[in-house]
Amino acid sequence: MSQQARKLELDVHRQDGPDSAARWQRYKVEFTARTTVADALDALALSSTSAPVAYTDGCLASACGSCTMLVGGRPLPACTTLLAELAPTRGPLRLAPLRKFPVVRDLLTSRTRLRATSARLHAYLETPAFSAKDEPKVTSDSHSALAEASALEQASVLEQASVPEQASVPEQPRSAPAHGTGATLAERIALARCTGCGACIEVCPETRQHGGFLGAAAIAAQRLVELSPGANAARSTRLARLTEPGGIHDCGSSGACVEACPESVPLDTALANAHADASSAFWRTLFRR
Amino acid sequence: MTALVADVTVYGGGPSALMVTHELAARGLSVALVGPAPAGAWPVVAEGGIDDGSDPAAHARDTLLGGDYLAARAPVRAMCEHAASLWTWLGKAGVPFMRDEQGKPLRRRLEGTLSTRAVFVEARTVAIVTDLLDRALAAFGGKVTRLGHHALTTLARDDDGAVVGCVVEDRTSGDRVTIASNAVVIATGGIEKSFAPSPAALATESALAVCMRAGAVLANLELLQPSIAIWRESGSPGPRRFLCASLRGEGARVWLPRHADDARPGREIPKAERDYLGPADGDMDASALTDHRVAEQLLARFAAGGGVWDRELRTTRKLAFLDVSHLPRAHLTTRAGSELSQIARLSGADPFLEPLLAMPSLTCRLGGLWVDHATNASGAMLLDSPRTHATSLAGLYACGGACHQYHGAGRIGGNGLVADLFGAHAAAVGAMAYRAACIGNSRTASVSGAMTTALDNAVTLQNTGSTSSERSVPRLHEELRATLSAHVGLTSDNDRGRVDNDKLTALLGALDLLGEAALKAPSDSSISSATAHREFADCLLLARVTAHSARARAESRGVFVRVDGGRERPRDVLAILTDGGAIQLLDSVRYQSAGAHHERSASIDPDGLDDPMPPGNQRASDLDAAHSPTFDAKEPTP
């Protein structure tokens, strides 16, 4: 691999505030095979005497999603996107903020939308306060604390055994708690890789800056909750929210989100399951009538 | 200008801040959660996993030993006794801890302990915990008001000096928001802009500086923990990824070529010609070695001429090999697969075949806002007390990396997240106890007066910048980072990152020059520019405190290595800002809160618990080395 530094022109979207006019500013940067977009922006900030290009890098490891921007038109995390993979052979490379999220300044966007959509789908577990009743007794004997801890954990693992909404369903075998092992756990971990970067919302033909489809991230978050221990509590609420306007019926199944996800979150499975849940709910209401 | 009212204000945005908010809201309080970052962005820490709490006694021993006896014992004991239920609680909150086919949790062994106790999700435990906590706040609806991208500018204090709210400012528009609340909790983390690798880093030390200007005591700011970071080069001013804890927990080795001029790629160097740091090859059970000890050894080797260069990129910093190529591929793929493939893509090297390049790097500040704890008659921590996680200002609480509790002079691997989350729980309980004690004495008039004063004090810094200066604020930040690294931190040639008084005097001089340069730094008329100037001033203040604290710690302790000086009884270095703006060191903290006076000495007392006494003049790391017969063969003579 050649480590020869190459030169590249960047056209960067500059905008002083949410309501200010936007303009393109051109910069020249040097890059090697291992230079990321974030590296280039940081180098600019260090060398320039004018106001640095605003963007955020939270974790620098594509785990928090906060630096996602349009790089050459594609929504990508600046921290782990290599310039060499995207540099056009001619003309400048454009860096722009995500279009479906409000601009705070320059490349910085507000992503509160992601939290709002997952709240709307009730994609969270209602977790009680970490309280004294959960706590093992304060004791000098470590073994009793351990025993108590395993008992508590076991209890949480076995919570899956009862399904309140379908009382006639037989108890699941105690030996294989569905959410704690095997394929289900693997899916939960894969779903939990979602960094909330917003790429899926950005590329979706059905999402708008306001309204439209809620987006795949929220559906995936709901699926993660669905597979978690203690998920039974609000299952009917989640199903109801899923079928409201903006919910799964507004998904056009373009598959763009699956392509765009930088963490390969299994969005296709999550969306397919959501479609299936929604249609079985539809048939259930039809027959109940 | 907007005015908000909430029972408690939480300032921060990472796991600690979200946990405090959760704990308060789940107990029925209204919370204003305000942070410097836009929503959903946090630095990655504690990726290795979380101690499962299965052996509280060993956990407490490891924590105290790792912290070189500087951590107060009662809080450490309480934390370790709660670790098991914390893990259970996280499981119920939906964290998909990894398990084998039988449903048995997978564990890895993290630095600083001889047992395998850390449960985890790949190498992104903290990211997943943070994300789930973030979502879980939705359950509280309007109880939680969230405000991202705001800087803390001033604390509002009533006639008695109690904190009754704060003023925050939109970092782009400059719009002010006053928040009246019974208590304020600071949870902005421990790695700050002074040491951050990137100009766009979110974390700022501003909250600590604001609290200090309001009179709060800071503790142990000189304690800066190095770790081993995966090197990722480019035009970047620093390392980019701290994956070491997970990989070392799985058995990764750190080594250097025996011959300093060995230019072969790592995989071509035979085992006999490798200088392994830490326990012998494959023998991870031999030593409870902490990463900061390995980092220290690396720096000594570098100073003696060892170390590898990234020849491809002609880097200026010496590096070491972090090697997982001897480990089974399937095992690694299960436990850190997605991170390793990302590293492969970014570094152009296959970690399954080739040793990775890594370097010692500062990863966290162990000190922060001094916080108190209360104990019962038998010396155990009393959580339900207004003193729990209280700073020296009544009504101001702190937790997570922003406070000085739990880690002492060295943080062990499994404790990053345990201390953040348990501390957040404790701070919430403490703030609630304080609120309960204060409630009833109606102070409405006093609060509005306090808020007016706070607003008056929150004057936006006037920019005196001229366009002729070549040094922008991001450039000054980079100079500050380099200066701190050279004097109290780590560089390849600074002999174990050691500190002496000459260096500290030089550091203070350099900081003065940076302060002068900042006055001339170019700025436009925008609020962002003013914010950047102010945040640089905050970093400078804390850098000065760091230098003064380092001078005051006359001994080597934990992560702090001093060239001269002997061994003392463990004590905190406490700093306060005088009315004249000078930094003053204290022997004890005296404060008044919820109608009672409290005093705690800087000396760490054993709190009546039956832990082993600090072993006289021995450093904890020496004791650690004594655990291990195979380690220390190549220990450099100081």
Interface residues (C-beta under 8 A of the other chain):
Chain A: M1 Q3 D16 G17 P18 V29 E30 F31 T32 A33 R34 T35 T36 A38 D39 A40 L41 D42 A43 A45 L46 S47 S48 T49 S50 A51 P52 A54 Y55 T56 D57 G58 C59 L60 A61 S62 A63 C64 G65 S66 C67 C79 T80 L82 V104 R105 L108 T109 S110 R111 T112 L114 R115 S118 A119 H122 A123 Y124 L125 E126 T127 P128 A129 F130 D134 E135 P136 V138 T139 S140 S142 A145 L146 E148 A149 L152 E153 S156 V157 A176 P177 H179 G180 T181 G182 L185 R188 I189 A192 R193 C194 T195 G196 A221 L224 V225 S228 P229 G230 E263
Chain B: H22 E23 A26 R27 A37 P38 A39 G40 A41 W42 P43 V44 D52 G53 S54 D55 P56 A57 A58 A78 E81 H82 A84 S85 L86 W87 T88 W89 G91 K92 A93 G94 V95 P96 M98 R99 D100 E101 Q102 G103 V121 E122 R124 A127 I128 D131 L132 D134 R135 A136 A138 A139 R146 G148 H149 T172 S173 P197 S198 P199 A200 A201 L202 R232 E233 S234 G235 S236 P237 R240 R241 L243 E312 L313 S338 E339 Q342 R345 L346 S347 G348 A380 L421 H425 T467 S469 E470 R471 S472 P474 R475 E478 P522 S523 D524 S526 S528 S529 D610
